[in-house]
Amino acid sequence: MQPRIIFMGTPDFAVSSLDALIEAGHNVVAVITATDKMGGRGGKKLLESAVKKYAVAKEIPVLQPKNLKSPDFLAALANYQADLQVVVAFRMLPKAVWAMPRLGTFNLHGSLLPKYRGAAPINWAVINGETETGVTTFFIQEEIDTGDLIFQEKMTIGENESVGDVHDRMMVLGAQTVVKTVDAIAKGEIDAQQQDHQQASPAPKLTAENTRIDFNQPVKKVHDFIRGLNPYPTAWTTLEDKKWKILKTIPHQEAHQLEAGTIITDGKTDFKIATSDGFLEVLELQVPGKRRMNTRDFLNGWRADQAFGKFI
């Protein structure tokens, strides 16, 4: 008999796992997702989560609690009599929620735990120049991302891949791993292993402060930083007190005497930035008040009398 499953998630990344469970014939009795928000032009459009849109289309009941500890929500959740809860890209759960089902609650995490515990594991793996990452399913416990490991699946990271590229491939791998995990739990074939907490590394939330580019770093490190933040939330710097976003680069290690952040351009097709030990060839960027664009289009629209200075 298939376990009754509650699925919890919000963005597109989670939709892939939910769809895989449905296609595999698993019994998803309800979905928990974020509350609707107002947004769009003028803040007048009702924005629903990607998971809600999918669930509604599949006629799966949806709950959107503001407070996960509220008695009304906990009662509604209990009424579904779920055997198992599956969490993919949702928020932190109180014990009253994750401890409810008899088979437990497991989470899909975008790293090879205990590496990169935290809010942005995919980004930090790329930022740190890792050549390998993966996904982990684990049973949720009190402390975030510390529960016993169920399955891990590895994947490579290309030397020039953006975090967006890695995210999209991981979404598919994650969905497969979620189905594998549910299948094993349903058959009673789980041998969860405790994490080696001594090997833990952080993947903190991305903020305006920790996404600013430091051109004093080696060129490869700056390149990895930029691709680890593309397409979101993007790496940024300033020129004449205005915020510029650098989105896509190629690193060139080369000795020079220029100050880090110095801009070199022919005004037509080439746009480079000096780092401590080389140059970043900029392929894509976004200047204040403009859309993201490739370097050629940017330079074609830049007036000849507008001189470049140095990024800081």
Stockholm file with secondary structure:
# STOCKHOLM 1.0

chainA/1-312         MQPRIIFMGTPDFAVSSLDALIEAGHNVVAVITATDKMGGRGGKKLLESAVKKYAVAKEIPVLQPKNLKSPDFLAALANYQADLQVVVAFRMLPKAVWAMPRLGTFNLHGSLLPKYRGAAPINWAVINGETETGVTTFFIQEEIDTGDLIFQEKMTIGENESVGDVHDRMMVLGAQTVVKTVDAIAKGEIDAQQQDHQQASPAPKLTAENTRIDFNQPVKKVHDFIRGLNPYPTAWTTLEDKKWKILKTIPHQEAHQLEAGTIITDGKTDFKIATSDGFLEVLELQVPGKRRMNTRDFLNGWRADQAFGKFI
#=GR chainA/1-312 SS CCCEEEEEECSHHHHHHHHHHHHTTCEEEEEECCCCEEESGGGCEEECCHHHHHHHHTTCCEECCSCTTCHHHHHHHHHTCCSEEEEESCCCCCHHHHTCSTTCEEEEESSSTTTTBSSCHHHHHHHTTCSEEEEEEEECCSSTTCSCEEEEEEEECCTTCCHHHHHHHHHHHHHHHHHHHHHHHHHTCCCCBCCCGGGCCBCCCCCTTTTBCCTTSCHHHHHHHHHTTTTTTCEEEEETTEEEEEEEEEEEECCCCSCTTBEEECSSSCEEEECSSEEEEEEEEECTTSCCEEHHHHHHTSCTTCCCCBCC
#=GC SS_cons         CCCEEEEEECSHHHHHHHHHHHHTTCEEEEEECCCCEEESGGGCEEECCHHHHHHHHTTCCEECCSCTTCHHHHHHHHHTCCSEEEEESCCCCCHHHHTCSTTCEEEEESSSTTTTBSSCHHHHHHHTTCSEEEEEEEECCSSTTCSCEEEEEEEECCTTCCHHHHHHHHHHHHHHHHHHHHHHHHHTCCCCBCCCGGGCCBCCCCCTTTTBCCTTSCHHHHHHHHHTTTTTTCEEEEETTEEEEEEEEEEEECCCCSCTTBEEECSSSCEEEECSSEEEEEEEEECTTSCCEEHHHHHHTSCTTCCCCBCC
//
